[in-house]
């Protein structure tokens, strides 16, 4: 299968700290690739580095066959990558509608159709259309953040810990929405909630101390108790 | 009553002049996190260029247009050459913009001479008229009208247009705006130029208001603008209007009743706000 995104031996710094030492993975088109690992392993830094928010010091990142190392964040985003950050990145003083309008690169028929689809998927966003982003609940903010990344026709979505801080019922809702999105878009998902990750993901990479240490099919990992315990602390 | 209304109009006119200068400053700080002490330099260049064109052509409108144009141009040059290399470093920003402010100030003396210059309002804005027992000075009403017009237009742009939405979003979270595919540096430049244009507009309006221009007035007046930005809340456009009116009124009333404290009152206002509401009266939501 064709790889949409490829990272080879990527190293990156956050300010003066060497966080990523050797990150390599491939994201096949049409699949959900999950990045797993303990807190502080380098998963969020990996996504930020792909987006150009951290500088790559060594290695290569290619998207749709072209290198994106050294390109600006807005250029990377415009090449077809949507990003849902760990802190959701909601503009607290803008309404739900305005948060979505800022993200919309076009206001054509196709984008309108996508917006309508999103609002059906997340009816709360329609209900609270004129409410400021800062006044939404954690789950609603997460929905808005995902909707904002999905409203444009992106080839790839990078989603960072969508279940973080959410009530179980909201986690189910977010899981369901990502499952629907994966029918149309390739996804890289960073997730600590193994249950959620295993429901959505098709393949996985485990990151430990800034290095990709293990990979395979998600179904295999469920049976691999040793790796789960060793890298994820799950027994 | 007549005295009260007269002082209110004085205060509003001064407030609007400060608002025009502070509006750009607050957006520049809010969006770009840049402490621009060169803002006063753009103000004096607007004042001198506008007055020069006004006196050469006898057209106040052309003077205003020239002031805004020089503001936009100097804004472009300042952002590209002075500000861009020091993004993210407040200490360097203070030093370099303060230095550039002095350069702009000295260049005024080279271009227009070191002496103070008298400025008179255009005929259609000179003088006053009576409403009942109240004397209304035309030029002060004109300044208030310009201030309101700028506030309404800028508010509509910020609220209704896509670029306005991007600027507001950028004030809240620059990184996320970039991650949505928007060239934030281009937005920075446009905001900086607009802020510079407003500073220059404030310069020409203030020149005619005060009746005299001199190279050092930029630094003096920009201190008031900084006070307004702190009181209103850094990055808040409505906050800068509210605070500018507050400062203008406080100055007008104190100048009449306790002249010795007319400047100190603004510092006092800022100190009170910093103690009880350090984020300013209108906090920008993140």
Interface residues (C-beta under 8 A of the other chain):
Chain A: X51 X53 X72 X73 X74 X77 X78 X83 X85 X89 X91 X92 X93 X94 X98 X99 X101 X102 X103 X105 X132 X134 X148 X152
Chain B: X162 X165 X166 X168 X169 X172 X173 X175 X176 X177 X178 X179 X180 X181 X182 X183 X184 X284 X285 X286
